[in-house]
Amino acid sequence: MWFRNLQLYRLPTNWDMTVERLDEQLGRLRFRPCGSQELASQGWMSRQPEGPLVHSVGGQWLIALGVEQRLLPSSVVKQVAEDRAEEIEAQQGYKPGRKQMKEIKEAVTQELMPRAFTRRRRIFAWIDAQAGWLVVDASSRNAADSVVEALHKSLDELPLKLLNTRRSAGSAMTEWLVANEAPGAFTIDQDCELRAVTEEKSAVRYVRHALDGKEVREHIEAGKQASRLALTWDERLSIILNEKLELKRLQFLDVVTESATDGLAADEQFDSDFALMTAELRNFIPALIEALGGEEPTI
């Protein structure tokens, strides 16, 4: 159980929630497959059928939102509807009008829906109630929003906010590139994107490229700002940080993964990996916040 992306949300430290209450309230929105006439369905899933919805390891909680979607491309509906319209035209002697065509498409959709394939996925989220974090393993804020919305629907109260730092990630990364040095235990790697703040939004991207040359600084002097930057923290994990404070391509390095115990049963291995991951992230997240000037206090 290793996250690949991090979307960070703030909960109150020592959040007044227990595993039992959280599991009970998540049960209000337990996952069920799509009905025959549903395009999508979502709800909380457990690791085992009918098992608890909150998986707890060492005081750290893991939850999973199941999302199922029917794969019914609009092009397929359009083609079948056009074939049906041709049959009707042959019968009635003239082409169906706009209203009739709409009715044909709706009928075709209802007919094809139960036969459409479904795709199911899970979006995992980690809750550290003591330190006050909700961390979603999603590559974008939009993807993480489905977890947040489902939590709001399920819980009696959810005192949740986006993480807000004193310094913007974009300005901080730009400064680090100019100085060719990141603060604390962070080091700059060889991937970055520089984007102009003008309406044109022109951009230049470096991949596996040294970033300490004058070319990068010249782009910055010309008005571009860092929109994403590859970093390594304490030689323990590497990330891509972007201007929206989203963390992508998270990779735990050998010094961490070599601590994992081999030869365990599947469930024990899952718990061991989750415990290692959360222990690392509990140190990494405060270090990142400090590098960005600390948290902006809420009013």
N, C-alpha and C positions, 0 to 999 in steps of 0.2 A: 504494500500500500504506500506508494510514493506519488505525491502530487507533482504535476508537471507545470501548473500555472497557479498563480495566487491573486485572488481578488480580496482585498482587505477591508473589513468592516469593523467598526468599533461597538462593543457592548460595554456596559458599566463594569468596572473591575468588581470581582466578587458578586457577579450577577446572581440575583436571588432566584435561582432555578435549580431544580434537582433532576437527576436522570429520570426518576419515576414520573414526575410531573411532565417533563418534556416528552417522554415516550407516550404518555396518555394523551397529551394534546396533539401530537403529531398523528395519532391514530384517527383523528377526525378527518384526515385527508390521506388515508392509506391508498396506495396505488392499486388500480384495477385496469385491466386491458381495455382498449378501445371497444366501444359498442359497435354494432354493425353499421350504424349511420353516423359515427363520430370520426372526425378527421384526426383528432388528437386526444390524448388523455395523460394526466400526470398525477403523481402522488408519491408519498413516502414509501420506500422499500426497505425491507430488512435483509440481513445477510442470509438468513434461513427462512424458509416458508413459514409464515405466521409467527416468526420470531420477533424479538424486540426491535423497535425502529431506531433506537439509540444504542450504538455500540460503544462501550466505555472501556478504555484501557488506561490505567494509571491516572484517572481523573480527567482524561482527555476524551472528548466525545466525537464520534463520527456518525454522520447522517447521510442519507442518499436519496435524492429526488429522482424517481423513475419517470421518464418521458417516452411516450409511445406515439408514433405518427403513422398515419396511413399514407402510402406512397401512391397517389393518384395524380399523375401529371396532367396539367390543364391541356396539353397538346393531345393527350389520349381522349379526354372528354370532348375536345373540339372535333377530332376526327370522327368519333362515333356519332356525335350529334349531327355532323354534316352528312354522314351516310344515312342517318335516320331522316334528315330533312329531304334528301333526294328521293327517298321512298315515299314520303308524304306528298312531295311535289308531283310525282308520277300518278298518285292516286287522286289528288284534288285538282291537278292541272295548273297550278301556280305555286310559286315559291312561298314558304312560310314567312310571315311578317316578323317584325322585331319581337313583339310580345310572344308569338308562338315559338320563335326560336329560343327565347329565354326559357320557356316552359320545357322545351325539348332538352336543353342542356341540364336543367334541374332534374328531369326524369332520368337522364343518362347517368348523372352523378349518383343519384340514389340507387340506381341499378348496379353500377360498378363498385360502389363503396364496399359492400361486404366481400367482394372478391379481390380487393386491393391488398398487396403485401403490406406488412407493418414493420417499422424499424423501432427498436427499443434501445435506449441508452440510459445511463445513470450519471448524475452530476453529484459528486461528493463534496461535502462540506465538513470542516473541522470546527468544533466549538471549544474554546478554552474559557470556561466560565469564570475561573479564578482571575486570569489576566485580562479578561474582557475582549476576546477576539472571536469573530466569525470569519473564517477563511474558506473561500469557495475555489475549488479546482476547476476554473473556467478560463478560456482564452480571451474572453471579452466581458465587459460590464453587462452587455445585453444578455449574454448567456447566464451570467450570475444572477441577473434580475429575476429569473424564473424561480430560483431558490428563495430569494428574499420575499417575493410575492407569495410563494407557498407558505413560508413561515408566518407572514402576516395573517394569512387566512386560517392557519392552524392554531396559533398561540393566542392566549387571552391578551397578552401584552408583549411587545417586542421593542425595547428601547435601543434601536439600532441606528447607527450613523456611518457614513463613509469616513474613512480615515482622512484627516486633513492635517498636513504638515506646514510648518512655518515657511519653508521654502518650497517653491514649486519644483517638481522633479526636472522639468525642462531647463530652468535656469541653473539648477545645481549641476546637472550633467554637463552643461555648456562650460561652466566654470572649471569643472574637473578636467575637461579636455584641454582648455587653455593652459591650465597649470600642469597638464600631463600627470596628474596625481589625484587619486580619490582619498577621502578621509578615512581615518580609523583603519580597520582591517580589510577595507575594500581595495581592490586593484582593478585597473582598466584592462579589458581584454581587446580583441581585434575586430569587433563588429560595432558599427554605429550608423545612425541616420541623422543627417543634418537637414533641416527644413526651414525655408524662408518664412518669415512672419507676414509677408506681403500677401495680397490677394492671389497672386500667381501660385503660391505654395510650392515653388520649385524645390526639389530635394536632391540630395546626393547620398548614396548609401555605400558604405565600406563593409566588405565581408572578408574575414580572415586577412586583414590588412593592418599594418602598423599605423597607429593613430597619433604618433608623436612627431610627425613631420609638419613642416610649415604649411602644407597644402590644407590640412584640416583647420589650422588657425586662420588662414586666409579666408576660408569659407565663413568662419564665424565673424571675422572682422567685416565681411561683406554683408552681414545681417542675418545669417542663418543661425538657428538654435538647435541644440541636440533634441531630437524627438524620441530616440531610443539608443541605449548603450549597453553593451555586454560588460558584465562585472563578475569578479570572483570575490567571495567573502571568506576571509580567514583560511583560504585553501581548503575549504570544506564544501562549498557549493557555488555553482555558477548560475547566473541569471541574465535575462534581458530585461532591463527596466525601461519603461516608456514614459512619455510626458504626462500620461493620465494616471501615473502611479500604479500601473498594472505590471505584474511580474510574469514573464513568460519563459519558456524553455528552461525551467528549473531543473538542474541536474545536481544530485548529491555526488560528491567526488569520492574517490577510493577510501580516503581516510574515514569517511562515514560508513559507506556501504560494506567495507571490510569488517566492521563491527557487528554486522548482522550474523546471526547464528545459523549455520547450515544444518541440514538434516532434521529440521523440525517438521512436525505435521503441518498440513496446509493452514489450519486455523491458528496454530501457534506461530507460524511464520508471518501470517498476516498481522497478528498482534505485535510481534517483535518489530516488524518494519514500521508499523504505525507509531509505536513508542519511540523508535529512533528518529523518525521524521519529525514528530511533534517536539521532541527534545531539542533538535537542531533549530527548528523554526522559532521556538520560544526565545532563543538567543539571537537569531538572525533578525527578526522583525524589530526589536528595540534598537539594534545596531543600525538598521536602515533608517529608522525614524530619527535617530541622533545625527546621522549623516545629512539628513534633510532639515536640520535645525530644530528638531523636536516637534512635538504635536502642537497644533494650533488649539488653544483651549476653547471649548464651546461656551457660548454665552447663555 
